[in-house]
Amino acid sequence: MASLTVPAPPCLKRPLHVPHRHMFGPGPSNTPDRILQAGAKPVIGHMHPETFEIMNDIKSGIQYMFQTQNKVTFAVSGTGHTAMECAIFNAVEPGESVLSTVNGIWGERAADVFERIGATVNTIVAPPGGFFSLDEIEQALSKYRPALLFVTHGESSTGVLHPLDGLGPLCHKYDCLLLVDSVAAMGGAPLHMDKQGKIDILYTGSQKVLNVPPGSAPISFSERACQKIFNRKTKPVSFFLDLSWLANYWGCDDKPARVYHHTGPVTAFYSLREGLAMLAEEGLENSWKRHESVAEYFHAELESMGLKPFVKEKKARLPTVTTIVAPHGYDWKEITTYIMKTHNLEISGGLGPSVGLVLRVGLMGCNSTKANVDLVLTALKDALKHCHKSKV
Amino acid sequence: MASLTVPAPPCLKRPLHVPHRHMFGPGPSNTPDRILQAGAKPVIGHMHPETFEIMNDIKSGIQYMFQTQNKVTFAVSGTGHTAMECAIFNAVEPGESVLSTVNGIWGERAADVFERIGATVNTIVAPPGGFFSLDEIEQALSKYRPALLFVTHGESSTGVLHPLDGLGPLCHKYDCLLLVDSVAAMGGAPLHMDKQGKIDILYTGSQKVLNVPPGSAPISFSERACQKIFNRKTKPVSFFLDLSWLANYWGCDDKPARVYHHTGPVTAFYSLREGLAMLAEEGLENSWKRHESVAEYFHAELESMGLKPFVKEKKARLPTVTTIVAPHGYDWKEITTYIMKTHNLEISGGLGPSVGLVLRVGLMGCNSTKANVDLVLTALKDALKHCHKSKV
């Protein structure tokens, strides 16, 4: 047997060190110990009956969080991006026309994925902080006749909560599926998947309002979406994300038994179940109201200290991720670095089209409290006092 | 605001219950408490410097485990299937010719993924328990002139350890990349990514010899593979698995800064780092030897109780997953069910082409001990005594 050419790395001799930190950026958010402990329970098999029961509980929890009766409801084994690709890979075939509404980074990324699988992609673009009226969307639907419309409910890069009312019926009038990304808003802002029209495909992530470590992503497909997907002419590009396999693994189809597809991340399922249980304990409407009132308090206090919310229209402000106009004369990067160093607290700058324009503060799930708002305000005031201000 | 139509599910009121169990199937394997506790450390940001340091440690650990100096070495945010798709999506363009060696389920699955992305797929097939000689592979390379060859190092469905010596030079003679799946063998059987030829793309999973919960998958790309990938004419179908983005997120390229790509599953990284640290503590060669000697003891004891190893050639037997010829006259399903129920111990039946033909016992990482072999033997003897035997 040949001898080793690469020796054991000395860096692995150091014990793992992870600091405690206030996670008030756009995500991941802080994870309560109860959820971390759930994720530290022993590994059992991805096909064991106890795992199937945990997966069934997760399905019920997601149906509650999404307010849907959709049978095909489950968690993707991955982060929000994986869920986005799961939705797009399954719902769209090469050559089909799709429409992506772009008012921040997520519409751009969806457009990128559509292109990669050979769809004909059209976009409508709003400036950072903006969103689309039903009229604007109808014009585009009528012009491009897409098979699918992509909308970001919670645009975490710009702090916009996109209105969803009326979108479902509009899409259906044009024989178009409605795909909604609610990674950053779900659980923190009202959404009724079935009553709103209905939304055909909806997904979120674990690491935002649910306060679960990143690594699983709830998703749901309407019957209309399934009709299209299960009658595709071509196979989706991914076996791992193929809905016919995933729906079976999650017991969402009518087959008598679940078949091995991939090795589900069982400990991620444990913590996801715990996060959903905590949401059910508080009650979805209570969570919505708490996020709303904490955000209102936050926005009022920001204005009273002379800072401006980036999103002008009050009802279009995300209650989970607040964007603040980058304070004039300051280097935003110096502010976030100072706050991290001095207050052990993460807030962040912009992302994609909002880089340089905003500061972003996420208060999601258990982080959404007035006490945490006060922590952020204290840190911001301190930063504005100590960071370098140009004389311009 | 509309009222809720889906009430909170009562099932989530029950506390999460997960049993302790001997995980002696083909994976996931048992996870030591040390690794579970590492994964329960607090969530910090996927772009925080402490996370980058953990990711750097993981890279070094994987380079050690794979015995490679490849710069582009990292962990995919997903299970082994995600790593398979990461390799295939990046390394192959639509219309290219590929060759998959099929001697169990993994070659079949790779062929499926190749087809999905529009490659021209050729296969050579060996019966379950078999493998391919260099001559057979050379014939196929010369006939099909593929851009890439797929080989399964540890065929967990049939218990075969595929010989790798000579494959690299052979592939390179035919200007073909060598892609090796070592999900089930890595860390438990000798492999030298660089010295063996070298292997161009290699991946494994976390939940086998590493004893880490499923959800991360080490992978490495040779410079030759990167040359091809970074000069593609088309974008890979997946943004999430696009190597140019992933290599940057993992600090494997020459760019000055890492750019946000996706939200890395940070707690999965913590536990992966811990698993790699434990492997480095034991030493790779010691781990190889331990798996080999435990497997030899196991196979000898099986024969002494009248059971037959499924793989005839000794040197082609996987030291991590042992396949046993399904005992004549018994229903294999009754045996595995009895052992689970009576001994709280998982062993499994076949998968894909080996269904009905074998029992499979995985003793991987910390599970690979003579004491655990004795547990399995006791359980098997008990099952053969108590399960129903036909008189045929």
Interface residues (C-beta under 8 A of the other chain):
Chain A: M1 A2 S3 L4 T5 V6 P7 A8 P9 C11 L12 K13 R14 L16 H17 V18 P19 H20 R21 M23 G25 G27 P28 S29 N30 T31 L36 Q37 A38 G39 A40 K41 P42 V43 I44 G45 H46 H48 E50 I54 N56 D57 S60 G61 Q63 Y64 Q67 T68 Q69 S77 G78 T79 G80 H81 T82 M84 E85 F89 R109 D112 V113 E115 R116 I117 P190 H192 D194 K195 G205 Q207 P213 P214 G215 K235 P236 V237 S238 F239 F240 Y260 H262 T263 G264 P265 V266 T267 A268 Y270 R273 E274 L276 A277 A280 E281 G283 L284 E285 W288 E346 L351
Chain B: M1 A2 S3 L4 T5 V6 P7 A8 P9 C11 L12 K13 R14 L16 H17 V18 P19 H20 R21 M23 G25 G27 P28 S29 N30 T31 L36 Q37 A38 G39 A40 K41 P42 V43 I44 G45 H46 H48 E50 I54 N56 D57 S60 G61 Q63 Y64 Q67 T68 Q69 S77 G78 T79 G80 H81 T82 M84 E85 F89 R109 D112 V113 E115 R116 I117 P190 H192 D194 K195 G205 Q207 P213 P214 G215 K235 P236 V237 S238 F239 F240 Y260 H262 T263 G264 P265 V266 T267 A268 Y270 R273 E274 L276 A277 A280 E281 G283 L284 E285 W288 E346 L351
